[in-house]
Amino acid sequence: MNYIDLHTHSTCSDGTFSPSELVAYALKKGLAAIALTDHDTVAGLDEAFRSARGTSLEVLSGIEFSTEYHGKDIHILGLDFNYKDPLFLSEIRRFQESRDVRNKKMIDKLRLHGIDITWESMEEAFGDAVWTRAHFARYLKDHGYIQELSDAFALYIGDSCPCFVPREKVTPVQAVRLVRRVGGIPVLAHPLQYHLPDTDMAALIQELKEAGLIGIEALYSTHSPLDEERVRHMALRSHLCLSGGSDFHGSNKPAIDLGCGKGNLRIPYEILKTLREARMQ
């Protein structure tokens, strides 16, 4: 059977593999297809497509939008879309600008808490990648301020910590509509991570389905069999397709491997075929 991974990250956001390294690793793992779904950017897609040219690996365009719903951070995956659409790229630039404003404020707060960090030092460390809180955690670890990456979120940049800065975000409905506008497949990523009550989750899914949602990420690295069954039922009740991905970040999530998550994740190619068929309906 051919297996795939529809949720991966590269150095263009908060992964540690470059797009070409990710392609090479997917080939080594024997995967049939991957989607590169960096946070709020498509900057790595050209490199990924070039690297896969002439190989057995199918690369899908992808993105992971960070959106906000009633104060909750909700992630929407976009798969298999026209990532060169001018209006789409204009929207992406707007999302990235909101990240830049937030990151500048976070640097200022970290400096007030005794961290020797500047915009320039972050650029030196991470270049023009789309910085997420994972980059700040890596910086703090690399410069000896914390022992483990998780300490950064516990002490400095977690949601309730002194250096956390929220940012202006699009809504999940806006993200779903944008993906559909450029011919893509919108998927609600890792729904159990949001810890929404069942009634709120049902309301969110219904709202997103009306906007054009096609899939829900049921096959996921951290899901237990019971978790997966729960999300499968969500999809079944809402007449939505299943999706799946490891959420691979390289060494930033060392327990999660490409294609197989924590070792028991297997996503058959038929998942992708079903998503594509649903898009045409």
C-alpha positions in Angstrom: 0.0 0.0 0.0 1.2 3.6 -0.7 1.3 5.9 2.2 1.3 9.7 2.5 1.8 12.6 4.9 -0.4 15.7 4.5 1.0 17.8 7.3 4.7 18.6 7.4 6.9 21.7 8.1 10.2 22.9 6.8 12.8 25.6 7.7 10.5 28.1 5.9 8.5 28.1 9.1 9.3 26.1 12.3 10.7 22.8 10.9 14.4 21.9 10.9 14.5 20.2 7.4 14.8 22.4 4.3 12.2 21.7 1.7 14.7 19.7 -0.4 15.8 17.7 2.7 12.2 17.0 3.5 11.7 15.6 0.0 14.8 13.5 0.2 13.6 12.1 3.6 10.2 11.4 2.3 11.8 9.4 -0.6 14.0 7.6 1.9 10.9 6.7 3.9 9.1 5.4 0.8 6.2 7.8 0.9 4.1 8.2 -2.1 3.1 11.8 -1.4 3.6 14.7 1.0 2.1 18.1 1.5 4.4 20.9 2.7 2.2 22.9 5.1 4.4 25.6 6.6 2.8 28.2 8.9 1.2 31.1 6.9 3.8 30.8 4.1 4.3 29.0 0.7 7.9 30.1 0.5 9.2 26.5 0.5 7.0 25.1 -2.2 9.0 25.9 -5.3 12.1 24.2 -3.8 10.0 21.2 -2.8 8.5 20.8 -6.2 12.0 21.2 -7.9 13.5 18.6 -5.6 10.8 16.0 -6.3 10.8 16.5 -10.0 11.7 13.2 -11.7 11.3 11.1 -8.5 8.5 8.8 -7.4 7.3 11.4 -4.8 4.2 13.5 -5.4 4.4 16.9 -3.6 1.3 18.8 -2.9 1.1 22.5 -2.3 0.1 23.2 1.3 -0.1 25.8 4.1 -1.2 25.9 7.7 -3.2 29.0 8.7 -3.2 30.1 12.3 -6.7 31.5 12.9 -8.8 32.6 15.8 -12.2 31.4 16.9 -13.8 32.8 20.1 -10.4 33.3 21.6 -9.1 29.9 20.5 -6.1 29.3 18.2 -7.6 27.1 15.4 -5.4 25.8 12.5 -6.7 25.3 9.0 -4.7 23.3 6.5 -4.9 24.2 2.8 -3.9 21.4 0.4 -3.4 21.1 -3.3 -4.1 24.6 -4.4 -2.8 27.3 -6.8 -0.2 28.8 -4.6 0.9 31.4 -7.2 -2.5 33.1 -7.4 -1.7 36.9 -6.9 -4.7 37.6 -4.6 -3.7 34.6 -2.5 -0.1 35.8 -2.2 -1.4 39.2 -1.2 -3.4 37.7 1.6 -0.4 35.7 2.8 1.7 38.8 2.9 -0.9 40.4 5.2 -0.8 37.4 7.5 3.0 37.6 7.7 3.0 41.3 8.4 0.8 40.6 11.5 3.4 38.0 12.6 6.2 40.6 12.2 4.3 43.1 14.5 3.8 40.4 17.1 7.4 39.2 17.0 8.7 42.7 17.5 6.6 43.1 20.6 7.7 39.7 21.9 11.3 40.6 21.5 10.8 43.8 23.5 9.1 41.8 26.3 11.9 39.2 26.3 14.5 42.0 26.6 12.6 43.4 29.6 12.9 40.0 31.2 16.7 39.9 30.9 17.0 38.1 27.5 19.7 39.3 25.2 17.7 39.2 22.0 17.2 41.5 19.0 15.5 41.4 15.7 18.9 41.2 14.1 20.1 38.3 16.2 16.9 36.4 15.3 17.5 37.1 11.7 21.0 35.8 12.1 19.8 32.6 13.7 16.7 31.9 11.5 17.0 34.1 8.4 13.8 34.9 6.5 11.8 32.0 7.8 8.3 32.8 9.1 9.1 32.9 12.8 6.8 31.2 15.2 7.1 30.8 19.0 9.1 27.6 18.3 11.9 29.8 16.9 11.9 31.9 20.1 12.1 28.7 22.1 15.0 27.5 20.0 16.8 30.8 20.4 16.3 30.7 24.2 17.7 27.1 24.4 20.6 27.8 22.1 21.6 30.8 24.2 21.4 29.0 27.5 18.3 30.6 29.0 16.4 27.3 29.2 17.2 23.6 29.3 14.3 22.2 27.2 12.3 23.8 24.5 9.1 23.3 26.5 10.6 25.5 29.2 10.2 28.5 26.9 6.5 28.0 26.8 6.2 27.3 30.5 8.3 30.3 31.6 8.2 33.0 28.9 6.1 32.7 25.7 3.2 30.3 26.6 -0.3 31.8 26.4 -0.4 32.9 30.0 3.3 33.8 30.3 4.7 37.3 30.7 6.3 37.5 27.2 3.3 36.2 25.3 1.8 38.5 22.7 -1.4 37.7 20.8 -1.6 38.7 17.2 -4.4 39.7 14.9 -5.6 36.6 13.1 -8.0 35.7 10.3 -11.0 33.6 11.2 -11.1 29.9 10.3 -14.0 30.7 7.9 -11.9 33.2 6.1 -9.0 30.7 5.8 -11.4 28.0 4.4 -12.9 30.4 1.9 -9.4 31.5 0.8 -8.3 27.9 0.2 -11.4 27.1 -1.8 -11.0 30.3 -3.8 -7.6 29.1 -5.2 -8.9 25.5 -5.9 -7.6 23.9 -2.7 -8.8 21.4 -0.1 -9.4 23.0 3.3 -8.9 20.7 6.3 -9.5 21.3 10.0 -6.2 20.4 11.6 -5.8 18.3 14.9 -9.3 19.2 16.3 -8.7 17.7 19.7 -5.9 20.1 20.5 -8.3 22.9 20.9 -10.1 21.3 23.9 -13.5 22.7 22.8 -16.7 21.4 24.4 -18.6 19.0 22.0 -21.3 21.6 21.3 -18.7 24.3 20.4 -16.8 21.9 18.2 -20.0 20.9 16.4 -20.9 24.5 15.9 -17.4 25.3 14.5 -17.4 22.3 12.1 -20.9 23.3 10.9 -19.8 26.9 10.3 -16.7 25.7 8.5 -18.6 23.2 6.4 -20.9 25.9 5.2 -17.8 27.9 4.2 -16.4 25.0 2.2 -14.5 22.8 4.6 -13.8 19.4 3.0 -11.8 17.4 5.6 -10.9 16.8 9.2 -7.5 15.6 10.4 -8.4 12.3 12.1 -5.1 10.4 11.4 -2.6 12.3 13.5 0.6 11.6 15.4 -0.6 12.2 18.9 -4.0 10.5 18.5 -4.7 7.4 20.5 -7.0 4.8 18.8 -9.9 6.3 20.9 -9.0 9.9 19.8 -8.9 8.8 16.2 -12.3 7.1 16.5 -13.7 10.2 18.1 -12.6 12.4 15.2 -13.8 9.9 12.7 -17.2 10.2 14.2 -17.0 14.0 13.9 -16.3 13.7 10.2 -19.0 11.1 9.7 -21.7 13.1 11.5 -20.7 16.2 9.4 -20.3 14.3 6.1 -16.7 15.4 5.8 -13.7 13.5 4.6 -10.8 12.2 6.7 -7.3 13.7 6.4 -4.1 12.7 8.0 -0.6 13.9 8.7 2.3 13.6 11.1 2.8 17.3 11.8 6.5 16.6 11.2 8.9 19.4 12.4 12.2 17.5 12.5 14.2 18.0 15.7 11.8 20.7 16.9 9.4 17.7 17.6 11.9 14.9 18.0 9.3 12.3 19.0 7.3 12.8 15.7 8.7 11.1 12.5 7.7 11.8 9.0 5.0 9.5 7.7 4.6 7.5 10.9 4.3 10.0 13.7 5.2 8.2 17.0 5.5 4.9 15.1 1.9 3.8 14.6 0.6 6.3 12.0 -0.2 5.1 8.5 -2.1 7.3 6.1 -3.1 5.5 2.9 -3.1 7.2 -0.5 -6.8 6.6 -0.7 -7.3 9.4 1.9 -5.9 11.9 -0.7 -8.0 10.5 -3.5 -11.2 10.8 -1.5 -10.3 14.4 -0.6 -9.7 15.3 -4.2 -13.0 13.6 -5.3 -14.9 15.6 -2.6 -13.4 18.8 -3.9 -15.0 18.2 -7.3 -18.5 17.7 -5.9 
